């Protein structure tokens, strides 16, 4: 009887707490309203900026801000045209560059973006920046942070274990961001739940962000074919020093590139439409 009740409650959670991701239509578990994360996100973002060396000018800063604004407009246009404008309620877009050797960039809930200078040489140019920008913004648009927290809560088996979900949500964030959020909420999810449930879902979210990012950068007039080149450069930069895919929050490099190539024909059509080009083969 007890098992039946638990199973029934679990089924009820899935029925009541599922929503669909804009554009992909994937069902996602959502025990937490993503808008509830915004106040903490904005506070944490300010704390990161206040304790970091933020670059205020220069060509790289200009490229990051320009790419951010262009992709922001494409995101807003897409969501409005498809009746998803409510996704952006409470967003306060911001794009900054921090001097840091880490090869990373991230977007907090609510559109708060940071690029580290360490990733800019791999980006190479504004189109490369747009690859990363589209990917990171897509995590926020798809409410991946709230979804990861929800998955952590479910894996823990108790809705009171918010610290577990937060550990999952912040798993691929830069260390200083993890320190701020984890300082408030604590520990990470159990290892068995991570390997068997959370990590596979995290990889799915990364692939989803790749797909969304291709769409948004193409709509913004950036050639999506640059995404394959970028991720190949990222793979080279890692020197093969990555865990096996089943122990990683991210897809394996060859899987990621293969998936991008499958998505490319549709993305190129969007790019050609956005630029008024029907036979474009170049990069922008």
N, C-alpha and C positions, 0 to 999 in steps of 0.2 A: 504493500500500500504506500509506504513511504517513497519507494522508487517511482511509483506511478505519479505521485504528487510532484516530485522533483522534475520528472520528465514533462509533466503537464505545464509546470511553471516555466521551464526552459522553452517549451514550444510557444507559450504565450509571449515570452520576451521577444522571440524572433518575429512573431506576427505583429506585435505592437510597435516594435522598435526598429523596423526596417525602413529604409528610404532608398531612393535611386540616385545614382551619381549623374549629374548633368552630362549630356553628350554620350557617355558610354552606356547608360541605362543599367549599370550593375547595381544589384541590391547590396546594401551595406548595413551592417548592424550599427545602430545608433542609440545607445542608452543615455548619451549626453548630448544636449543641444549645443551645437558648435558655437553659437552666439554667446554661450556662457563662458567660453574661453577668452573672449575678446578683451575684457578689462585686464586680466592677468597677462595676456599677450602684449598689450600696449605698455604696461608697466615694465615687463621684462625687457622689451625692446629698448625702451628708454634707458634702462640700467645698463644694457650691453653697450649702447652708444656712449653713455656717460663714462664708462670705464675702458673705452677703446680709443685708438687713434683713428678718427673718422676723417677721410680725405674730403675736402670741400671743393676742390677744383682740379682741373687737369683733363686731358683728353679721355682717359679711362673712366673718370667719374661722369663725364658728359655722355659717353657711350652707354654706360649702365643706366643712367637716368632716362636717356632717350629711348633705349630699348624697353625699359620698364613702362614708360608712358605709352609707347606704341602698342605693346602687348596688353596693357591695361585697357586701352580703347577697344581692341579686338575682343577681349574677354567680355567687356560690358556690352558690346554690340551683339555678340553671339547669345549671351544669356538673356538679353532683352528680347531679341528676335524669337527665342524659343521659350518664352514665358518662365524663365528661371531668374528673373531679376532679384527675387527675394534672397537669393544666395549671397548677394553683395550687401545686404543690409548690415550697417554697422562697420563696414570696411573703411579704413583710413589709410589709403595707400601711401607708401613711403619707400624710397630706394636709396640706399647708402652703400658706400665702399669703405671697408675697414682695412687698415694696413695690418696684414697678418699673413704669415707664410703658409697657412693651412690651405690646401686645395679644396675649397668648399664655398658653398653659397646656400642660403636658406630663406624660406618665407614663413613667417609666423602667421597664425590665424589672423585675419583682418587685413592682409595685404602688406605686412611689414617685411621688407626684403633687405638682406645684406649680402654683398659680395665681398669675399676676402681677396686681397691682391694676389694671393698665391694661386688662384684659379685663372686669373686673367691671361697669363702667358699661354695656357692651354686653350682658352677661348680664342685667342689670337686677334679677333676683330669683333665688330659689332654683331655680325651674324652669329658668331660663336657665343657671344654673350646672350643673344636672343634664344639660343638653344637652351641654355641653363635657366634663363629667366622664365621661359615658357614652362619648363619642367617644374621649377620650384613654385611658381604661382599656381600651377595646377594642383599641387598638394593642398593649397588653401581652398581653392574653388571646390575640390572634391571632398572637403572636410575630413581629410585623412587623419589629422591630429585627433579629432573627437572620435573618429572610428577606432583608432588604435587604443585610445583610452577605454572605449567600450569593450573592445576585445580583451583588454587586460582585466577589466572587471569580470567579464564572463569567465575567463580562464581561472581567475582566482576563486570564482564561485560565490562572491559576496559583493553586493553593491556598495558596501562601506569601504572597500579597499581601493579608494581613489588613487593612492600612491602607486599601486601596481600599474594601473592604466597609464598613469603619467609617465612612468618609466618606459613603457612601450612607446608611447606617443613621442617621446624625446629621443628614442634610440639612435636615430641617424642625424641628430642635431649637433652643432659644435659644442665643445666641452663647456665653454663659459655659459652657454644657454642652458645646458643640462644642469650645471651647478646652481643656477638661479632657480629653475623650476624644481629640481630635485631637493634643493634646500628647504623648499616649502612642503614637499609631499613624500619624500623618502626613497623607497626601494624599487627594484625591478621585478619583473614577473618570474615565476618559477621556471627552471630550465626546461623541464619536460613540456610545459605549455608553450614555451617559446619555440622550441624546435618543431613540435607537432602541429601547432596552430598559428601562433603569432608571426613567426618568420615567413611561412608561406603566404600569409595574408599581406605582410609588409612587401614582399616581392611583387605580389599582384598590384599593390598600390603604386609601386615604382613603375611598373609597366604601364599602368593606367596614366600616370603622370607623363610618361613618355608620349603616349598617344595624344592626350589632351594638349601637351606642350607643342607637338608638331602642328596640330590644328591652329592653335592660337598664334604661333609664330608665322605660319603661312598666311593667316588672315591679316597679320600686321605687315605683310610685305617682305618677310625674310624667307630666303630659300630654305625649305625644310631639309633638303639634301645635305646641308651642312651638319645636321645632327649625327649622321653616320660617321663623318670625319671626326667630329668632336669626341664621340664616345670611343672611337678607336685611339685617339690621342690620350684620352683618360686611361685606357687600358695599358698603353705603353708607359705612361707616367707611373702607374702603380708597380711596374716591374714584375707583375705576376704575384705580388705579395698580397693575396686575398684569400679568405677562407673559402672552402667549397660552397657552392650555391646553397645547399640545404642548411648551412650554418650562417647564412648571410641575410641581411635585410634587403639586399639588392640582387637583381638577376645577374647571372654570370655574363661576362662581357660579350661572349659570342652569342648568347641567347638574346641579349639586348639589341645588338646590331642586327641580328636576323629578324627580330620582331619589327624593328624600325624599317627595315627594307620592305617588309610585307605591307606596312602602312603607307609607304612613300607615294605610290601612285595617286591615292586620294588626296594626300597632303599637297602634292605638286599641283594638282588641279585647283585647289584652293589658292595656292600661291600665284598661279597664272591668272586666276580670276581677280585677285587682289591687285595685281600689277598691270592688268590689262594686256597680259602677254599670253598668247595661245601656243607659242612654240619656244618658251623660255628654257634655256639650258644653262644659263649662267648663274652666278651667285650674287647676292646683294647684301 
